[in-house]
Amino acid sequence: MKNIVNTFSILVTERCNLACTYCHFFAARGKKDVRRDIPDDLFDVYTSFIKYFAENSGTEVTYRFSGGDPTVLGDRLFDLAGRALKKIGTKPYVLTGGKCIDQTWIDRAKPVISHLFISLESPLSPDRGALKPEETMRIIKKYNSPDMPLLLGATVLRNSDFKNLYEVCRIVYEELGQLPNIQEINYLPYESPTDEELNDLYDNLRRVVADFHNKAPLNLFSYISPEFTSLHNKKQVFLSDMDMDNSFKMTMDNMDEMLKIITDYQWVNYPAVKCDKTDCEWREGCQRIKWLWKQPSPTISADKKFADYCRFKKTVNAAFYDALYPNAVA
């Protein structure tokens, strides 16, 4: 199981200093109603379990702090990271919108935090509630270093922006030497793509893969086609959320039981596909999917969303394949 990575995402705060309109966290919760920070006793249970899981699962284990935005915790974030490092033996990484990052923050973080993933808006159509992409890229260029890497978190594109995918990737690569981590809008704000939008996606994605696959790691639509987006990293990553409500009901006394539950939960997060299209050329890489593709959105049924996933999958995989093997015979 050495090619499996189990990543645990500890929700350390519900507070955020940005107001992205598509945010899935606050789409399901009123922002004024969820402002909790993680209690110390729950944090200690979670970090104790991560240590136990790392010692007993036989898999690679990483963990991160998420939110909300963990940086709003101020000094407490560094205290939590230090406590986790002391117990687990490895540093957490942090997901952030980047608004709080400056030299003082970086200096405080280096001893206890391994790296950051900073969300980046599309330079061509940024969300009005997010940090401006020019500012995000300035922060990354100024403070990125080998001992505190600042990596690109999610860049979310609306379906109508698929026609700009190549230009977005070109701008970001020329600025940062990295490709953005592109994701489609999902969760509650999800909308079905039109045929024209999927054609735009195919054309642009094929150009991106053809021009950049030898220059930088590709992380493009990983919720749809992880088999292609992991070309530079031959590992299967499973993510388990450790929320403020302790949905797993972890205690200091049920670690062994929790190890089995979390292992089973991997397959809850990635349920098996039940599809009768036996002649599909992508069937072999489509045996399990991210759970969100089987969840309805307010205006989209679960069946319709799964059908959209099939359309997305064929579009994304065809774009990758045609770019990587342009001379292949059909």
Secondary structure, DSSP 4 states (H G I P E B T S, - for coil): -TTEEEEEEEE-BS--S---TT-HHHHSS-TTT---B--HHHHHHHHHHHHHHHHHSSSEEEEEEESS-GGGGTHHHHHHHHHHHHHHSS--EEEE-STT-SHHHHHHHTTT---EEE----TTS--TTSPPHHHHHHHHHHH-BTTB-EEE-EEEE-GGGGGGHHHHHHHHHHHHSS--EEEE--STT--PPPHHHHHHHHHHHHHHHHHHTTTS---BSTTT-HHHHTTT---EEEEEEE-TT-TT---TT-HHHHHHHHHHHHHHHSPBP----TT-TTGGG-SB--GGGGS-BTTB-HHHHHHHHHHHHHHHHHHHHHHH-TT---
